[in-house]
Amino acid sequence: MRAQVFTILVTIFGWGFALLYLLPFFWMVGTSFKPIGEWGLPTPLPANPTSRNYIEVLVTGGIYGVRGHFPPILRYLVNSVIISSSVAALTSILGAVTAYGVLRYRAGGAFFANWVLSLRMIPPVVILSPLVVLTKTIGLYNTLGGLIFVYPIITLPIVTWFMIGAFKSVPRETEEAALLDGCTPFQVFIRIALPQASIGLATSAIFAFLFSWSEFLIPLLLAPSETAMPLTAFAGYFSNQYGILWGPLSASAVIISLPVIMIAIAIQRYLVRGLTLGFIK
Amino acid sequence: MKSPGLTFILPAMVYLSVLVIYPTIYLYYMTFHTFNPLYDLAPRYAGLQNFFVIAQDADAGYSILAMLFLTSITVPAQLALGSLIAILFTSPRLRGRLVLRSIMLIPLSIPAVIVGLNWKMIFFTYGPLNTFLTAVGLEPQPWLSAPFGNSFNTFFVLAVLDIWQWTPFVALAVAAGIESIPQQIQEAAALDGASRLQMIRHIVLPLSKTIIIIILLFRLIDSLKIFDIIYMLTFGGPGNLTTTLPFYIYKVGFTLTAAKADIGYASLLSVVLLLIATVLVLMVLTRVLNVRRVVWE
C-alpha cells in the first residue's frame, strides 16, 4: 500500500516536472497556431487555431497578406537540407576512413588522434575571420559549396571519434584473415570492417546532419545572402529584424525543430555516446 | 610493406590542415596587423599595437570575466539539476519513464538559435512570464533590457537558457551511468537492505565519477562557445553587460562599425580565447581522456 502511494507520487511528480520543464517549447508550438490577433496574448493555447502561419511562412510568404517582409522559407529549408546531407555524407565517409587508420594502424599516433579531438573544443568564432578570407579567395564565399567545405571543422572530429568507438567493437580476426588471403588493407576496410560498423556509420552520419542543421555562427558569417543561407541562420537574422511577429516566427521555429527532434528521439540510444564522442557508452 | 595507415588518414589530415592550420597561422599573422575593411584596403603592419590596445582595453578584460561568470552559473546548475533528474528518471517507480525520457530530448535537440527565439518570447516585456508575475502580485521585470536597475537579470536569462537546453544532456548521461552499474552489485546492496538513495550515494556516485568528470569537461568547453543565445536575446547588451569573449570577438571582428572594430585586434582576442580553450583541452587530454588507453587498449 505504502509502496503504491509512493509510486503514484513519483509518477505525478516526474510527469509534472517534465511538462513544466517543456512549457516554453509547448508555448512556441501553441503560438505557431495562433491567428494574428492572439500572437501577443499570454496564453499557451490558441483560442482560434489556424494553420495560416505555416502556409504563409512555408509557401506564400508575407504576413497576413502583407507581402514584402517575410519571404517564404522554403528556399532556406532546401539550403539546409542540401548542406546538412552533403556534410553528413562527406564527413561520415572521411571520418570512417580516418578512424580506421587511427585505430587499426595507429596512423599519426596519439598526436594525430589528440589533435583531431582538440578540434572539437575550438570555439568556431576564433577561426572564422581567416575562413572568410579563405573562402573569398577560392570563390566559395556565400555559396552552398563554401558552407559544405567549412562545416566539417565541426563535424569531422565528432564523426572520427565516434567511428573509432564503432570500429573498436568490430573483431580483428576476420580482417587479419582477409589480409593473409591477399586483400589490400583498403579492400578489407570496404568489404569487411565497414559493413560490420554500418550502424555506427549511419549514426555518425546522423550526428553530422544534426550538428550541421543547428549551426548558426558559420552561415551567419560565411553566407549572408539568400542563395546559400540555411534555415537556422535565416531564423536568427529574421527574428532580430522583426522581433515580435511571434506567430510566423514560432511556425518557422517549429518547422526547423521538428526534423531534428524526431531524429534525436529515433537515435536516443546513441545520443549520449555521440555527444561525448564515444567516451560515455 | 609500408604501413598503409597513413593513406587512411591522409585525406582528413590535408583537409583539416587547410581548414585549421592555415587559419591559425593567418590568425597569428594578423595579431601584428591592423585592418578594418571600411577604411583600409589591405592589412597594415602595426607591430605590437594590438598588444598595447588589449592591455588597456577594459572591455576585453570584462568580456573574459563575463564568459567565466556565465560558465560558473550554468555548468554547476546543469550538473546538479541533471543529476537529480537522472535519479528521478531512473527510478523504477516512475511510470512511463521511457516516454518521459524521449520528450526530455526536445531542448537538447533543437538548435540553440531556436532556443533563443523560444525564450525571447517567454521573457518578452509583455510576455507570459511577466503576465504571470503580475498575476501573482510581483513586479514585472524588463528581463532583456535592464541598463540600470537589476543588471543581474540579463545574465540570469542567458543562464536559464543554457541550463534549460543542456540539463537534459547531463541527465541522460548520468542516467546512462546509473544504468551501467552491474545488476549484481545493485541486487547485493538491495539484499543488504540498502535503500535506493543509499545505493545512489554509496555505489552509483563513486562508480560514475569518471562519467561526471567527462560531462563536466564537455560542458565547460561548450560553455566557452556560447554565442547563439547571446546573439538572439541580448546582442551583448544592455550596454556591453552580456558581451562575453566570443561575442566580443564577433563584435570587434565582424561588426565593422563597432568600437575598436579591427580584424587584427579581433585576431589577438581570438588567440586569447584559443589559449583559454587550450588550457581546458590539455586538462581533458592529460587528466581524463588518455587517448592511448581509450583507443588502442
Boltz contact constraints between the chains, C-beta under 6 A:
constraints:
  - contact:
      token1: [A, 7]
      token2: [B, 93]
      max_distance: 6.0
  - contact:
      token1: [A, 10]
      token2: [B, 91]
      max_distance: 6.0
  - contact:
      token1: [A, 10]
      token2: [B, 93]
      max_distance: 6.0
  - contact:
      token1: [A, 10]
      token2: [B, 94]
      max_distance: 6.0
  - contact:
      token1: [A, 11]
      token2: [B, 94]
      max_distance: 6.0
  - contact:
      token1: [A, 11]
      token2: [B, 95]
      max_distance: 6.0
  - contact:
      token1: [A, 14]
      token2: [B, 88]
      max_distance: 6.0
  - contact:
      token1: [A, 14]
      token2: [B, 94]
      max_distance: 6.0
  - contact:
      token1: [A, 18]
      token2: [B, 100]
      max_distance: 6.0
  - contact:
      token1: [A, 24]
      token2: [B, 118]
      max_distance: 6.0
  - contact:
      token1: [A, 24]
      token2: [B, 122]
      max_distance: 6.0
  - contact:
      token1: [A, 25]
      token2: [B, 106]
      max_distance: 6.0
  - contact:
      token1: [A, 28]
      token2: [B, 118]
      max_distance: 6.0
  - contact:
      token1: [A, 42]
      token2: [B, 128]
      max_distance: 6.0
  - contact:
      token1: [A, 42]
      token2: [B, 131]
      max_distance: 6.0
  - contact:
      token1: [A, 94]
      token2: [B, 12]
      max_distance: 6.0
  - contact:
      token1: [A, 97]
      token2: [B, 8]
      max_distance: 6.0
  - contact:
      token1: [A, 98]
      token2: [B, 9]
      max_distance: 6.0
  - contact:
      token1: [A, 98]
      token2: [B, 12]
      max_distance: 6.0
  - contact:
      token1: [A, 100]
      token2: [B, 8]
      max_distance: 6.0
  - contact:
      token1: [A, 101]
      token2: [B, 5]
      max_distance: 6.0
  - contact:
      token1: [A, 101]
      token2: [B, 8]
      max_distance: 6.0
  - contact:
      token1: [A, 101]
      token2: [B, 9]
      max_distance: 6.0
  - contact:
      token1: [A, 105]
      token2: [B, 3]
      max_distance: 6.0
  - contact:
      token1: [A, 105]
      token2: [B, 5]
      max_distance: 6.0
  - contact:
      token1: [A, 107]
      token2: [B, 5]
      max_distance: 6.0
  - contact:
      token1: [A, 107]
      token2: [B, 6]
      max_distance: 6.0
  - contact:
      token1: [A, 107]
      token2: [B, 8]
      max_distance: 6.0
  - contact:
      token1: [A, 107]
      token2: [B, 9]
      max_distance: 6.0
  - contact:
      token1: [A, 108]
      token2: [B, 9]
      max_distance: 6.0
  - contact:
      token1: [A, 110]
      token2: [B, 291]
      max_distance: 6.0
  - contact:
      token1: [A, 110]
      token2: [B, 292]
      max_distance: 6.0
  - contact:
      token1: [A, 113]
      token2: [B, 291]
      max_distance: 6.0
  - contact:
      token1: [A, 113]
      token2: [B, 295]
      max_distance: 6.0
  - contact:
      token1: [A, 114]
      token2: [B, 285]
      max_distance: 6.0
  - contact:
      token1: [A, 114]
      token2: [B, 291]
      max_distance: 6.0
  - contact:
      token1: [A, 118]
      token2: [B, 281]
      max_distance: 6.0
  - contact:
      token1: [A, 121]
      token2: [B, 221]
      max_distance: 6.0
  - contact:
      token1: [A, 121]
      token2: [B, 277]
      max_distance: 6.0
  - contact:
      token1: [A, 121]
      token2: [B, 281]
      max_distance: 6.0
  - contact:
      token1: [A, 123]
      token2: [B, 224]
      max_distance: 6.0
  - contact:
      token1: [A, 123]
      token2: [B, 225]
      max_distance: 6.0
  - contact:
      token1: [A, 123]
      token2: [B, 246]
      max_distance: 6.0
  - contact:
      token1: [A, 123]
      token2: [B, 273]
      max_distance: 6.0
  - contact:
      token1: [A, 125]
      token2: [B, 246]
      max_distance: 6.0
  - contact:
      token1: [A, 125]
      token2: [B, 249]
      max_distance: 6.0
  - contact:
      token1: [A, 125]
      token2: [B, 250]
      max_distance: 6.0
  - contact:
      token1: [A, 126]
      token2: [B, 270]
      max_distance: 6.0
  - contact:
      token1: [A, 126]
      token2: [B, 273]
      max_distance: 6.0
  - contact:
      token1: [A, 126]
      token2: [B, 274]
      max_distance: 6.0
  - contact:
      token1: [A, 127]
      token2: [B, 23]
      max_distance: 6.0
  - contact:
      token1: [A, 129]
      token2: [B, 253]
      max_distance: 6.0
  - contact:
      token1: [A, 129]
      token2: [B, 263]
      max_distance: 6.0
  - contact:
      token1: [A, 130]
      token2: [B, 23]
      max_distance: 6.0
  - contact:
      token1: [A, 130]
      token2: [B, 26]
      max_distance: 6.0
  - contact:
      token1: [A, 130]
      token2: [B, 27]
      max_distance: 6.0
  - contact:
      token1: [A, 131]
      token2: [B, 23]
      max_distance: 6.0
  - contact:
      token1: [A, 153]
      token2: [B, 19]
      max_distance: 6.0
  - contact:
      token1: [A, 164]
      token2: [B, 295]
      max_distance: 6.0
  - contact:
      token1: [A, 185]
      token2: [B, 4]
      max_distance: 6.0
  - contact:
      token1: [A, 214]
      token2: [B, 111]
      max_distance: 6.0
  - contact:
      token1: [A, 216]
      token2: [B, 113]
      max_distance: 6.0
  - contact:
      token1: [A, 216]
      token2: [B, 228]
      max_distance: 6.0
  - contact:
      token1: [A, 217]
      token2: [B, 227]
      max_distance: 6.0
  - contact:
      token1: [A, 232]
      token2: [B, 111]
      max_distance: 6.0
  - contact:
      token1: [A, 232]
      token2: [B, 113]
      max_distance: 6.0
  - contact:
      token1: [A, 235]
      token2: [B, 113]
      max_distance: 6.0
  - contact:
      token1: [A, 236]
      token2: [B, 113]
      max_distance: 6.0
  - contact:
      token1: [A, 236]
      token2: [B, 232]
      max_distance: 6.0
  - contact:
      token1: [A, 239]
      token2: [B, 117]
      max_distance: 6.0
  - contact:
      token1: [A, 246]
      token2: [B, 121]
      max_distance: 6.0
  - contact:
      token1: [A, 253]
      token2: [B, 114]
      max_distance: 6.0
  - contact:
      token1: [A, 253]
      token2: [B, 117]
      max_distance: 6.0
  - contact:
      token1: [A, 256]
      token2: [B, 114]
      max_distance: 6.0
  - contact:
      token1: [A, 257]
      token2: [B, 110]
      max_distance: 6.0
  - contact:
      token1: [A, 257]
      token2: [B, 114]
      max_distance: 6.0
  - contact:
      token1: [A, 260]
      token2: [B, 109]
      max_distance: 6.0
  - contact:
      token1: [A, 261]
      token2: [B, 106]
      max_distance: 6.0
  - contact:
      token1: [A, 261]
      token2: [B, 109]
      max_distance: 6.0
  - contact:
      token1: [A, 264]
      token2: [B, 105]
      max_distance: 6.0
  - contact:
      token1: [A, 264]
      token2: [B, 109]
      max_distance: 6.0
  - contact:
      token1: [A, 265]
      token2: [B, 102]
      max_distance: 6.0
  - contact:
      token1: [A, 265]
      token2: [B, 105]
      max_distance: 6.0
  - contact:
      token1: [A, 268]
      token2: [B, 105]
      max_distance: 6.0
  - contact:
      token1: [A, 272]
      token2: [B, 172]
      max_distance: 6.0
  - contact:
      token1: [A, 272]
      token2: [B, 173]
      max_distance: 6.0
  - contact:
      token1: [A, 272]
      token2: [B, 176]
      max_distance: 6.0
  - contact:
      token1: [A, 276]
      token2: [B, 214]
      max_distance: 6.0
  - contact:
      token1: [A, 276]
      token2: [B, 218]
      max_distance: 6.0
  - contact:
      token1: [A, 279]
      token2: [B, 214]
      max_distance: 6.0
  - contact:
      token1: [A, 280]
      token2: [B, 173]
      max_distance: 6.0
  - contact:
      token1: [A, 280]
      token2: [B, 211]
      max_distance: 6.0
  - contact:
      token1: [A, 280]
      token2: [B, 214]
      max_distance: 6.0
